[in-house]
Amino acid sequence: MSTRTNSESKKAFQPRTGQQYSISYGDYQAIVTEQGAILRALKYQGRDLIASFGEDELVPCSNGNVLVPFPNRIEDGEYSFDGRSYQLPIDEHDRNNAIHGYGYRYYWKLESLTESSVTLSWRTPALAYYPFDLIVTVSYELGEQGLTMTTSARNQGSSRAPWAFGIHPWLANGKESHGDAIQADNEACSLLIPCRTHVEVNDRLIPTGEEAAQDGNDLSQGISLKGCAFDDAWCDPIRDAQGRSTAVFTRPDGIRVELWGDETINAWQVCTGTGFDASFRPAGVAVEPMTAYANAFRTGKDLVAIDPGQTYSSQVGYRAERV
């Protein structure tokens, strides 16, 4: 009788985050997971652009998550839509909020895979708290201009469906250990967020109002992150001729990362991770483009209602260069 070792047993299983889809083009390489269509890794010239994690690890802080059918928080997990009320599971217990949708919890179906692109899809399950029938498709494509991500939601049900979209990358700060040397940290980085308005929140991080972005809350020209502790949203983005808004993250290792969103992106969330437990705090800053900021399912601000048979799409993308 033969006995299998623990290491041999583990090899018989796929990674806990599911199949790992590796794509590459030129200076860029990326890994997308079957679980949640998560962007687990993105590299430029061999350097991490986002804080990654192991294929068998728990996702540390929503790293790379696709936030559907809503990003950020819903107060008390309660919302009403078209005359009916719903109760989402509470998964931010200390603040009694529902957070970041639930698409990240499921394995997604592979639709196509090439050397430089991958597409996955997910059908929203039949759940009482979100009974709407959507097919969500996420495509990642690498090219000369970096990584482009296209997310589409098609309503194949018979009633309108509430929808908001975001992503949750932690832009890597270039921090790497070489012996006892640490190359960089967040305080040595700078961040530009092209928005005119800052969102005010209460102690549960639920929005209470808006104010003009000014002084320490004005990121539109770029600021040093030294001494900054953000878990904040900005809106009223400054757009280019294509309707895009672009956040710029500059690291002391000479790499600048641009994260852009198309005309559907109406808000940006920034989380520095200040106060997070060091054992799982990512080495970077969360910069999150969203179609709507927190509590949109309750307030209706920038909430999308997708009609039966209709599709709603958003694009975001990453570019990097050495400066």
N, C-alpha and C positions, 0 to 999 in steps of 0.2 A: 504494500500500500504506500503510495507517495503522499507526501505532505507539502502543501504549497505555503511558501513564506508570505508574510504580509505584503512585501513589495511585489511579489508575483501576483497576488490577488488584486492589488490595486491596478496593475497593468491590464487586467481583464476588463476594467471599466473605463468608459470615457471620462473626461474631466467633469467635475461637478458643475461647472458652468456650461457643459455641453460641448458640442463640436466647436473647434477653433478654426475660423476661416481667415487664412493669411493672404493678404494681397500686397502688391508692391508696384511701384512705378518710379523710375529714376532714383532720386534721393529719399523717397518716402516708402515706409513700410507700415502696415496696420494689421491688427488682429481684431476680429469681431467674433463674439460668442453667440452660440445658439440660444443661451439663456438671455432673454430680454433684448436681443440684437444690440448688445452692449459693445461699445468701442473700448476694448480692453487695453489696447496699446496703439500708440501712434508715434513713429520715429521719423526724424529728419537727419540725414547724414549720420545715422547711428545714435543720435541723441533723442531721449524721450521728450516729446512735446506735451504729453499728458502723464499724470501720475498713474502708474499701472499697478497690477496686483496679479497674484498667481492664479493659474487656471482652476485650481482646486480650492482656492480661498473664498471666504465670504467677501462679497463686495464691500470694501471698507466704509466708504461714506458716499454712497450712490455714484461711485466713480464711473463715468462714461454712460450712465443710465439714459435711456430714452424715456422721457416723462410723459406718458400717455395713459388715459385720456385727459389728464390734467397735470400741470407742473406745480411745484410748491405746495402750499397748504390750503385746506378747506376747514374752516372753523367748525369744531365739534363734529366734523364729518357729515354735516347735514346740508342738503341743498334741495331746492325745488326747481322744476323745469316743466313748462307747459302744463301747469296746474296740478302736478303730482309731486310728492315729497319722497326723498330717498335718504337712507342712512348708510354712509360708507363705514368700513372698519376704521377704528382709531389705531394708527400705527406710530404716532408721535405722542406717547402716553404722558410725558411730563407737561405737554402743552395742550393735550386733548384735541389734537388735530389729525385729520387724514392728510397724508403727504405723498407727493410725487407719483400719483396714479398707482397702477398695479401691473402694467405691462412688463416690468422688469422681473416679475415673479415667474414668468412662463417661458418654456422653450418655444422658439419661433421656427417656422417652416422655411427651409432653404428653397428659394425660387431660382436663383442662378448664381454661378460662381465663375469668374474668369481670373486671369492673372492679376488684373488691376481693379476688379470690382466684385461686390457681393450684394445680393438682394435677399431679404428675408421678409416673411409676412406673418401676421398673427390675427386671428379672429377673436374679437372680444367674447369671452365666455358668457353663458346665460346666467347672470347673477342679478339678484333682486336690486342691489344698490346701483347697478348700471346695466339695465336690461337692453340697451341699444345695441344693434347688430352692425358692427363695423369690421371691415377688413383693413388693417393697418399694414402698410408696406414701407420698409426702410431700405434705401439703397445707399451704399458707400462706394464712391468711385475716386480713384487716385489718378492724377494727371499732372501736367506741367505746373498748374496753379495750386497743387496740393490736394486736399481731400474735400470732396463735395458730398454732402449727405442730403438726400431727398426723402422726405417723409410724407406719405399720402394716406388719408383716411377716406374710405368709400363707405357710404351708408347704404347697406343692402337690406335694411329693415323697412318697416312701413310707417315709421314716425320719425320726426326730427330728432337729431342726437346732439347733445352738448359736447363741445370739443375745445381743448386747448392743448398746446404742444410746447415742450421745451427739452433741452438736453442738460446733462450735469457733468461736464468735463472738469477735472482739476488740472489746470494748466501747470505743468511741471516747472519748478523754479530753478532747475539745473543743479539741485543739490545731489551730490554723489560723494560717497565715501571712497577715498584713496588712502588706505592705511588709516591714519588718524586725522587726515585732512578733509575738511568739508568745503566744497567749492562755493556754495551759495546758499542763501535762504530767502524767504519772502521779503524780508526787509531790504534786501539789496536789489529788489525788482521794482519796476514802475508799471502803472496800469492806466490806460486811457479807456474810458467808457463814453461814447458820444451821445449823451442824453442831457436834456435841459431840466429834467424834473426828478426830484428824489422822493421816494415813497416813505411816508412816516408809518410806524407800526407800534403796536403795544407790546407788552412783555411776552405775549404768545406768538409774536412775529406776524400778527394779523394786521393788514393795512388799516390805518385810521384816517389817512388823508395824504395830500401831496403838497410839496413845497418846491420853490425854485432851487435848483442845485447851485449851491454857493459855498464859499469858504472850504472847509474840509470835506464837504459832500459834493463838490464840483469836480468830476473826473474828466470833463470834456476836453481838457487840454493835456491831460496826463499828470499823474502825481506819483511821488515815491510812496511805496507801501510801508516805509519805516514808521512804526508806531500806529499803524492803521489796524482797526479791528472792525471788520464789516461782516454783517449778514443782512444785506440791504438790497433793495431793488431800485432801479432807475427806469424812467419811461420818457416819452416824448423824444424819441431818438432823432439824431441828426443824420440825414440820409444823403447818399450821393445821387448822381443822375440816374442810376439804375434802381433806386429805391432801397439800396442796402445801407445798413449801419455796421460799423466795424470796430470791435474792441481790439486794442493793441497792448500786448504784454511783453515787456522787454526785460531780459535776464542779464545778469552780470557776466555770463559766459559768452556773450556776444550773439545770442540767438534772440530774434524778435518773432513773436507768434501773433498772427492776425486771425481773429475769429470773427467771421462775418455772418450776418443774417439778412434774408431777403425782406421784401416789403411787408410780409406777414408778421415779422418779429417786432413786437411793440414794447418789449421791456427786457431788461438785463438784470439778473441777480448776481451779486458778488458775495462770496463767503471766504474769509481768510482762514477759517478754522481756529480762530483764537479761542483758547480755553478748551479745545478738544483734547481728549486723552492722547498723550504722545504715542501710545502703543498702536493706534490706528489712524492718526491724523495724517492725511496725505501730504507729501512734500510738494506743495503747490497751493494755488488759489483757485477756488471754484468760480468760473465765469460762465453764466448760464443764460443763453438767449432763449426767450420765451415769447409765445404769441400773446400771453396774458399773464399778469403777475398774480400773486397769491389771492385766494378767495374768489376767483372769477366765477366759479360755479354758484356762489351765493350772491355776489354783487352784480353779475352780468357784464362787468367792464371788460371789453375786448373778447368776450366769450363768443365763440362761433357756434351757430346752429346749422348743422349739415342736413339738408333736405334728403328725403329718400331718393336713391339713385344718383346722388351727387357726390363729388370727391373734393376734398380740401387738401392742398399741398403746401409744404413749407420747405425752404432750402436754407442750410447753413453750411459753412465751410471753414477749413483751416488752411492757412498759408504760413510758411516760415522762411526766414532768411537770416544770414549772418550779417551783422552790422559792425 
